Amino acid sequence: MTEFSRKTKETDIFCKVDIDGCGNSKIDTGVGFFDHMLEALSKHSGIDIELTCKGDLHIDAHHSVEDCGIVLGKALKDEIFPIKNVERYGNATVVMDEAATTCALDLSNRPFLVYEVNITGKVGEFDVELAEEFFHALVMNSGITCHIINDRGRNKHHILEASFKAFAVALRRAMVINEKLGVPSTKGVL
């Protein structure tokens, strides 16, 4: 289990992560839809996540969402690396009614994000563009190479929820124990 805190003039965040958990979560960011997405990420990844954020929501949710990605990413990195005896690669396509989104990822320790979820506007009070900000901060701080591609859909809520769940399931699959692999790299280190 890893605990991580970060305090700036814009946010005050505490995060606790256990990759050997059961998908239990306690999330309070002050951004309702974002809380819902983080709860789904926790549940479908099997990772226990406790995360609280006090942010400058009187401005908007940007700093809170991005900084939660930073903190969660750092906590995940501490939990995942150095890796050995895991699959390393994971992928999933998750459907939510008419929407389908695919995520493929690599626990490479070389962060990179491809995010092709072309929607605009809001879900409730949540600016949908903040999902990309979150995933960018998360993968850059966790050392994960991640491709999230929306295959189809019309409902923004469904598209974003499928994106978070696809990431979660792909991450869960990448962390599956495989003793035969040792360090899953021809380099001998990740």
C-alpha positions as CSV (number, residue, x, y, z in Angstrom):
1,M,0.0,0.0,0.0
2,T,1.3,3.4,-0.9
3,E,0.2,6.8,0.5
4,F,1.0,10.0,-1.4
5,S,0.1,13.6,-0.6
6,R,0.5,16.8,-2.6
7,K,-0.3,20.4,-1.5
8,T,-0.1,23.4,-3.8
9,K,-1.8,26.8,-3.9
10,E,-4.5,25.2,-6.0
11,T,-5.1,21.8,-4.5
12,D,-4.5,19.7,-1.3
13,I,-4.7,16.0,-2.2
14,F,-4.2,12.8,-0.2
15,C,-4.2,9.4,-1.9
16,K,-3.8,5.8,-0.7
17,V,-3.5,3.0,-3.2
18,D,-3.3,-0.8,-2.8
19,I,-2.9,-2.7,-6.1
20,D,-3.5,-6.0,-4.2
21,G,-6.9,-4.7,-3.0
22,C,-10.4,-5.7,-4.0
23,G,-11.6,-2.6,-5.9
24,N,-12.8,-0.7,-2.8
25,S,-12.8,3.1,-3.0
26,K,-13.3,6.2,-0.9
27,I,-13.3,9.2,-3.3
28,D,-14.1,12.8,-2.5
29,T,-12.8,15.4,-5.0
30,G,-15.7,17.8,-4.9
31,V,-16.4,17.0,-8.6
32,G,-19.3,14.5,-8.7
33,F,-18.9,13.0,-12.1
34,F,-15.1,12.7,-11.6
35,D,-15.7,10.9,-8.3
36,H,-18.0,8.4,-10.2
37,M,-15.3,7.8,-12.8
38,L,-12.6,7.2,-10.1
39,E,-14.9,4.8,-8.3
40,A,-15.4,2.9,-11.5
41,L,-11.6,2.8,-12.1
42,S,-11.1,1.4,-8.7
43,K,-13.8,-1.2,-8.9
44,H,-12.9,-2.5,-12.4
45,S,-9.1,-2.5,-11.8
46,G,-9.4,-4.3,-8.5
47,I,-7.2,-1.5,-6.9
48,D,-8.2,0.0,-3.6
49,I,-8.2,3.7,-3.9
50,E,-8.7,6.3,-1.2
51,L,-8.5,9.9,-2.6
52,T,-9.5,13.2,-1.2
53,C,-9.0,16.6,-2.9
54,K,-9.7,20.1,-1.7
55,G,-9.3,22.2,-4.8
56,D,-10.0,25.7,-6.1
57,L,-13.4,24.6,-7.5
58,H,-14.6,28.3,-7.3
59,I,-12.4,28.7,-10.5
60,D,-13.2,25.4,-12.2
61,A,-12.3,21.7,-11.8
62,H,-9.2,21.7,-14.0
63,H,-6.6,21.9,-11.3
64,S,-8.4,19.3,-9.1
65,V,-8.8,16.8,-11.9
66,E,-5.2,17.2,-13.3
67,D,-3.6,17.2,-9.9
68,C,-5.5,14.0,-8.9
69,G,-4.0,12.4,-12.0
70,I,-0.6,13.4,-10.8
71,V,-1.0,12.1,-7.3
72,L,-2.8,8.9,-8.4
73,G,-0.1,8.3,-11.0
74,K,2.8,8.7,-8.5
75,A,1.1,6.3,-6.1
76,L,0.5,3.8,-8.8
77,K,4.2,4.0,-9.9
78,D,5.3,3.3,-6.4
79,E,3.0,0.3,-6.3
80,I,3.8,-1.2,-9.7
81,F,7.5,-0.7,-10.2
82,P,9.9,-2.4,-10.3
83,I,7.8,-5.0,-12.0
84,K,8.3,-8.7,-12.4
85,N,6.2,-11.8,-12.8
86,V,3.3,-9.9,-14.4
87,E,1.8,-9.9,-17.9
88,R,2.9,-6.3,-18.4
89,Y,0.5,-5.7,-21.4
90,G,-3.2,-5.3,-21.0
91,N,-6.1,-4.3,-23.3
92,A,-9.9,-4.1,-23.0
93,T,-12.8,-2.8,-25.0
94,V,-15.7,-1.7,-22.7
95,V,-19.2,-1.1,-23.9
96,M,-21.8,1.2,-22.3
97,D,-25.0,0.8,-24.3
98,E,-24.2,2.5,-27.7
99,A,-20.7,3.5,-26.7
100,A,-17.5,1.4,-27.0
101,T,-14.0,2.4,-26.0
102,T,-10.8,0.5,-26.2
103,C,-7.7,0.8,-24.0
104,A,-4.4,-0.9,-24.6
105,L,-1.5,-0.3,-22.2
106,D,2.0,-1.3,-21.3
107,L,3.6,-1.1,-17.9
108,S,6.7,0.1,-19.7
109,N,8.0,2.7,-17.3
110,R,8.0,4.9,-20.5
111,P,5.0,7.2,-20.2
112,F,3.0,8.1,-23.3
113,L,-0.6,8.8,-24.0
114,V,-2.6,8.5,-27.2
115,Y,-6.1,9.8,-26.4
116,E,-8.7,9.7,-29.2
117,V,-12.0,10.5,-27.5
118,N,-13.4,13.2,-29.7
119,I,-16.2,14.7,-27.7
120,T,-16.9,18.2,-26.5
121,G,-19.1,19.9,-23.9
122,K,-20.0,18.8,-20.4
123,V,-21.4,15.8,-18.5
124,G,-23.2,17.6,-15.7
125,E,-20.8,20.2,-14.5
126,F,-17.8,18.2,-15.7
127,D,-15.9,19.5,-18.8
128,V,-15.3,16.4,-20.9
129,E,-11.9,17.7,-22.0
130,L,-10.7,17.2,-18.4
131,A,-10.7,13.4,-18.9
132,E,-7.8,13.8,-21.2
133,E,-6.0,16.0,-18.7
134,F,-6.5,13.4,-16.1
135,F,-5.2,10.5,-18.2
136,H,-2.2,12.5,-19.4
137,A,-1.2,13.4,-15.8
138,L,-1.9,9.8,-14.7
139,V,0.2,8.1,-17.3
140,M,3.1,10.6,-17.2
141,N,3.4,10.1,-13.5
142,S,2.9,6.4,-13.4
143,G,5.2,5.3,-16.2
144,I,2.4,3.7,-18.3
145,T,2.2,3.8,-22.1
146,C,-1.6,4.0,-22.8
147,H,-3.8,4.3,-25.8
148,I,-7.5,5.1,-25.3
149,I,-9.5,5.1,-28.4
150,N,-13.3,5.7,-28.6
151,D,-14.7,3.3,-31.1
152,R,-18.2,4.6,-31.3
153,G,-20.9,6.3,-29.2
154,R,-23.2,9.3,-28.9
155,N,-23.8,9.7,-25.1
156,K,-20.9,11.6,-23.5
157,H,-21.5,10.0,-20.1
158,H,-21.3,6.5,-21.7
159,I,-18.2,7.4,-23.7
160,L,-16.3,8.7,-20.7
161,E,-17.4,5.9,-18.4
162,A,-16.4,3.3,-21.0
163,S,-13.0,5.1,-21.3
164,F,-12.3,4.9,-17.5
165,K,-13.5,1.3,-17.3
166,A,-11.5,0.2,-20.3
167,F,-8.4,1.7,-18.7
168,A,-9.2,-0.1,-15.4
169,V,-9.7,-3.5,-17.0
170,A,-6.6,-3.1,-19.2
171,L,-4.6,-2.2,-16.1
172,R,-6.0,-5.2,-14.2
173,R,-5.1,-7.5,-17.0
174,A,-1.5,-6.1,-17.3
175,M,-1.0,-6.8,-13.6
176,V,-2.0,-10.4,-13.7
177,I,0.7,-12.6,-12.2
178,N,2.8,-14.7,-14.6
179,E,5.7,-16.2,-12.8
180,K,7.2,-17.6,-16.1
181,L,7.9,-14.1,-17.4
182,G,10.2,-12.8,-14.6
183,V,11.1,-9.3,-15.6
184,P,8.8,-9.0,-18.7
185,S,11.4,-7.4,-20.9
186,T,14.3,-8.5,-23.1
187,K,16.3,-5.6,-21.6
188,G,16.0,-7.3,-18.2
189,V,14.6,-4.1,-16.5
190,L,11.7,-1.8,-16.9
